[in-house]
């Protein structure tokens, strides 16, 4: 049984609705003939569904009254009218009504419409609650998050706004995500977005350069996963900011850990081949290399057949070929070079 309010200025039609509702097993909790009375009744009685005539006496018509009810009380409204003009229908659709019945209305149609409106409204409420909870979750998440639909940014949390260097979501939302991606990474990001659109596939730890709302470049690692947001398939994107120094340092530390675990001797130079660090291997006993440029040291001979490599000729030992591995920052610039034996 649903509690129903009828807003109808025709007393004969109102009486018919009263009879239909009783026969359908619903409770008519109130009747009125204008928008102001309807608002007052609904605030006091909190019905489950409202049957609303569109053309009413007074300052508010049925559609205006329905919009105010939705804002203030979130009550589902079914329009009942003999007017099927395109202008009225368009206004009714935009107002997010839960049905439109054309007079004269039969009892069976009325019963079906009331049940559909009631259950659809309940589903909508549950969906909004889930989305409110999700919005709260991503707003408080300890990392930058944004939502993308059809290639456009639809939502950002506070940390994401900080990355974009703005306090106003309006500076970013509804704009294409590609607008904020540096030119050299646009093809890569477009391919990721197309793969998600066509196959629903997410992605992990993709590095790229972006621009904030002021055009300043920042580097980030992004991961994407599919979600439903505002009832549409969407892409949730997490972002981890990487400055050039952060990225180069992290890569360097990881590479040094790997070489140490293998027990290999190594030395490290800057991009100009000046030695900045040397391992404690016995191979380097007696060599003071720090600060020297490899190109100026007689003990090193360039070997062009195997990339950036040098032959170490020291004492009676046979030459040892050291191959270089360049560590680069996010922009591809060489930060330092690791040299380690190839055999």
C-alpha positions in Angstrom: 0.0 0.0 0.0 1.4 3.4 -1.0 0.5 6.8 0.5 -0.6 9.1 -2.3 -1.4 12.8 -2.6 -3.6 13.9 -5.5 -3.0 17.5 -6.9 -5.9 18.1 -9.3 -8.1 21.2 -9.8 -10.9 19.2 -11.5 -13.2 17.9 -8.7 -14.7 15.1 -10.9 -11.3 13.7 -11.9 -10.1 14.0 -8.3 -13.1 11.9 -7.2 -12.3 9.3 -9.8 -8.7 9.1 -8.6 -9.9 8.7 -5.1 -12.0 5.7 -6.1 -9.3 4.1 -8.2 -6.7 4.4 -5.3 -9.1 2.8 -2.8 -9.8 -0.1 -5.2 -6.0 -0.5 -5.9 -5.4 -0.8 -2.2 -3.5 2.5 -1.8 -4.1 5.2 0.8 -5.2 8.6 -0.3 -3.6 10.8 2.4 -4.5 14.2 0.9 -6.1 16.1 -2.0 -5.6 19.7 -3.1 -5.9 21.9 -6.2 -2.9 24.1 -6.4 0.9 24.1 -6.0 1.1 26.0 -2.7 -1.3 23.6 -1.0 0.5 20.6 -2.5 3.8 21.7 -1.0 2.2 22.2 2.4 0.5 18.8 2.3 3.6 16.9 1.2 5.7 18.6 3.9 3.2 17.5 6.5 2.2 14.1 5.2 5.3 12.8 3.4 3.5 10.7 0.8 5.2 7.9 -1.2 3.9 9.2 -4.6 2.2 12.4 -5.8 -0.3 12.5 -8.7 0.2 15.9 -10.2 -1.9 17.8 -12.8 0.3 20.0 -14.9 -2.1 23.0 -15.4 -3.0 24.3 -11.9 -4.5 27.5 -10.5 -2.2 29.8 -8.7 1.4 31.0 -9.1 2.9 27.5 -9.5 2.0 25.0 -12.2 2.4 21.3 -11.7 5.9 21.1 -13.2 7.2 23.9 -11.0 5.6 22.3 -8.0 7.1 19.0 -8.8 10.6 20.5 -9.1 10.3 22.1 -5.7 9.1 18.9 -4.2 12.1 17.0 -5.6 14.5 19.6 -4.2 12.9 19.9 -0.8 11.5 16.4 -0.1 12.7 14.0 -2.9 9.2 12.7 -3.5 8.4 10.9 -6.8 5.8 12.7 -9.0 3.6 11.2 -11.7 2.2 13.9 -14.1 -1.4 13.5 -15.1 -2.6 15.8 -17.9 -4.6 15.9 -21.2 -1.9 18.2 -22.6 0.5 16.3 -25.0 2.1 19.3 -26.6 5.8 19.0 -27.3 6.7 22.0 -25.1 4.9 20.5 -22.1 6.3 17.0 -22.6 9.9 18.5 -22.9 9.5 20.4 -19.6 8.1 17.2 -18.0 11.1 15.2 -19.1 13.6 17.8 -18.0 12.0 17.9 -14.5 12.9 14.2 -13.9 9.3 13.0 -13.3 8.5 9.4 -12.6 5.7 9.1 -15.2 3.3 10.9 -17.5 -0.3 9.7 -17.7 -2.7 11.2 -20.4 -6.2 11.8 -19.3 -8.6 10.0 -19.2 -6.6 7.5 -17.1 -7.8 3.9 -16.5 -7.3 2.2 -13.2 -4.9 -0.5 -14.4 -2.5 2.1 -15.9 -2.7 4.2 -12.7 -1.8 1.2 -10.5 1.2 0.2 -12.7 2.5 3.7 -12.8 2.3 4.1 -9.0 4.2 0.9 -8.4 6.8 1.7 -11.1 7.4 5.2 -9.7 7.7 3.9 -6.1 10.2 1.2 -6.9 12.2 3.3 -9.4 12.5 6.1 -6.8 13.7 3.6 -4.2 16.4 2.3 -6.6 17.4 5.9 -7.4 17.7 6.7 -3.7 19.9 3.7 -3.1 22.1 4.6 -6.1 22.4 8.2 -4.8 23.4 6.9 -1.3 26.1 4.7 -2.9 27.4 7.6 -4.9 27.4 9.9 -1.9 29.4 7.3 0.0 31.7 6.9 -3.0 32.2 10.6 -3.4 33.0 10.8 0.3 35.5 8.0 -0.1 37.3 9.5 -3.0 37.2 13.0 -1.4 39.0 11.6 1.7 41.2 9.2 -0.2 44.9 9.6 0.6 45.9 9.9 -3.1 44.8 12.0 -6.0 41.7 10.5 -7.7 39.6 11.6 -10.7 36.7 10.1 -12.7 36.6 10.2 -16.5 33.6 9.5 -18.7 33.8 9.5 -22.5 37.2 11.0 -22.3 36.1 13.9 -20.1 36.9 14.6 -16.5 33.8 14.4 -14.3 35.1 14.5 -10.8 38.3 15.2 -8.8 39.1 14.8 -5.2 40.9 17.5 -3.2 44.4 16.0 -3.7 43.8 15.8 -7.5 42.8 19.5 -7.5 46.1 20.2 -5.8 48.0 18.5 -8.6 46.1 20.7 -11.1 47.0 23.7 -9.0 43.4 24.9 -8.4 40.8 25.0 -5.7 37.9 25.1 -8.1 36.6 21.9 -9.7 34.9 24.0 -12.4 38.3 24.7 -13.8 38.7 21.1 -14.8 35.5 19.1 -14.9 33.7 18.4 -18.3 37.0 19.2 -20.1 38.7 16.5 -22.2 41.4 14.7 -20.1 43.7 15.0 -23.2 43.7 18.8 -22.8 45.9 18.3 -19.7 48.3 15.7 -21.3 51.6 16.8 -22.8 51.8 16.4 -26.6 54.3 13.6 -26.6 52.1 11.5 -24.4 48.7 12.2 -26.0 48.8 9.1 -28.4 49.6 6.9 -25.4 46.8 8.2 -23.3 44.3 8.2 -26.2 45.1 4.5 -26.7 44.5 3.8 -23.0 41.1 5.6 -23.1 40.1 3.8 -26.4 41.0 0.4 -24.9 38.9 1.2 -21.9 36.0 2.4 -24.0 36.1 -0.7 -26.3 37.1 -3.5 -23.9 36.5 -2.0 -20.5 40.2 -2.6 -19.6 42.0 -0.6 -17.0 45.8 -0.1 -16.8 48.5 0.1 -14.2 51.4 2.5 -13.5 51.6 4.4 -16.8 54.1 7.3 -16.7 53.3 10.6 -18.4 53.8 14.3 -18.3 50.7 16.6 -17.7 49.9 20.3 -17.4 48.1 21.9 -14.5 45.4 24.6 -15.2 48.2 27.2 -15.5 50.1 25.3 -18.1 52.9 24.2 -15.8 54.2 20.6 -16.4 54.1 17.9 -13.7 54.9 14.2 -14.1 52.7 11.5 -12.8 52.1 7.7 -12.7 48.5 6.9 -13.4 46.4 3.7 -13.0 42.9 3.2 -14.2 40.0 0.9 -13.2 36.4 0.6 -14.4 33.6 1.8 -12.1 30.0 3.0 -12.4 29.5 6.7 -11.7 26.3 8.6 -12.2 24.8 5.4 -13.7 27.4 5.4 -16.5 30.5 3.3 -17.2 33.4 5.4 -16.0 37.2 5.2 -15.5 38.6 5.9 -12.1 42.1 7.2 -12.3 44.6 7.3 -9.5 47.6 9.6 -9.8 51.0 9.6 -8.1 53.1 12.7 -8.8 56.7 12.1 -9.8 59.2 15.0 -10.0 62.1 14.3 -12.3 64.3 14.0 -9.2 61.9 11.6 -7.5 61.7 9.4 -10.5 65.5 9.4 -11.2 66.4 8.8 -7.6 63.9 5.9 -7.2 65.1 4.3 -10.4 68.7 4.7 -9.4 68.1 3.2 -5.9 66.3 0.2 -7.4 69.1 -0.4 -9.9 71.8 -0.1 -7.3 69.9 -2.6 -5.1 69.7 -5.1 -8.0 73.5 -4.8 -8.8 74.5 -5.1 -5.1 72.3 -8.3 -4.8 74.3 -9.8 -7.7 77.6 -9.0 -6.1 78.9 -7.1 -9.1 81.5 -4.4 -9.0 80.2 -1.1 -10.4 80.8 2.6 -10.6 78.5 5.5 -11.3 79.0 8.6 -13.4 77.0 11.6 -14.4 75.9 12.1 -18.0 79.3 13.7 -18.7 81.1 10.5 -17.6 82.5 12.1 -14.4 82.7 9.4 -11.7 80.5 10.1 -8.7 80.5 6.8 -6.8 82.4 3.6 -6.8 81.6 0.2 -5.2 83.9 -1.4 -2.6 85.0 -4.2 -5.0 88.6 -5.5 -4.8 88.8 -4.9 -8.5 89.1 -1.2 -7.8 91.8 -1.4 -5.1 94.3 1.3 -5.6 92.1 3.3 -8.0 91.0 6.8 -6.9 88.3 7.5 -9.5 85.9 9.8 -7.7 85.6 13.1 -9.6 87.5 11.9 -12.6 86.1 11.9 -16.1 86.3 8.5 -17.8 87.4 10.1 -21.1 90.5 11.5 -19.3 91.6 8.3 -17.6 94.3 6.3 -19.3 93.1 3.1 -17.7 89.8 3.3 -19.6 89.6 2.7 -23.3 86.3 3.4 -25.1 84.8 0.3 -26.7 82.3 1.2 -29.4 81.2 -2.3 -30.3 79.0 -2.8 -27.2 77.2 0.5 -26.6 78.6 2.8 -23.9 81.5 0.6 -22.6 85.0 0.9 -21.3 87.9 -1.6 -20.9 89.5 -1.5 -17.5 93.3 -2.2 -17.8 94.8 -2.2 -14.4 98.0 -4.0 -13.2 98.5 -7.5 -14.5 94.8 -8.2 -14.7 93.2 -8.9 -18.0 91.1 -6.1 -19.3 87.5 -6.1 -17.9 84.7 -4.8 -20.1 82.3 -2.5 -18.3 79.0 -1.7 -19.9 77.0 1.4 -19.1 73.3 1.6 -18.2 71.8 5.0 -18.3 69.3 6.1 -15.7 66.9 8.7 -17.1 64.3 11.1 -15.6 60.7 11.4 -16.6 61.6 13.6 -19.6 64.1 11.1 -20.9 67.2 13.1 -19.8 70.1 11.0 -18.5 70.6 11.5 -14.8 73.5 9.1 -14.2 75.1 6.0 -15.7 75.8 2.7 -14.0 78.9 0.8 -15.2 79.2 -2.9 -14.4 81.1 -5.9 -15.9 79.6 -7.6 -18.8 81.2 -11.0 -17.9 
